[in-house]
């Protein structure tokens, strides 16, 4: 089966490959159709859904997956958030969210000014391409959880929902 992920980011693709072990996983650059840096839980979810839907609409894959990272406010504190969506050829949509972690208050003004978390993290951590490697979650968990692992968790949630729906729709 061919699984299409709406990103060429290596951490996102590897996360899908780790869950869909026996399937062909192909990454395509598709727009999220939300802000370059989603600033809410719902905008991040919408971006993941948009990516997954475009994968199904523009390729022959059986499943489209969108993974999106964003930030959100909770009680005046800034948190990292992430969402995933899985869309089938029949347009069934499954969504899931994963880990959340507090981000430094000092990031808020930059994010509200239009900066992307990945760029802020490169400067903050004095590293290059944090978003393609350990991610903000890797930095702030002292490498206990990587960005790939965070997305693997979300993809497992999606995969499980999809399997459950398939099992129950076949009358088993």
Secondary structure, DSSP 8 states (H G I E B T S, - for coil): -EEEES---HHHHHHHHHHSTTSEEEE-----SS-SSB-SHHHHHHHHHHHHHHHHHHS--SEEEEEEEEEEEETTEEEEEEEEEEEETT--EEEEE---EE--TTHHHHHHTT--HHHHHHHHHT-S-GGGTTHHHHHHTTTSS-HHHHHHHHHHHHHHHHHHHHHHHTT-
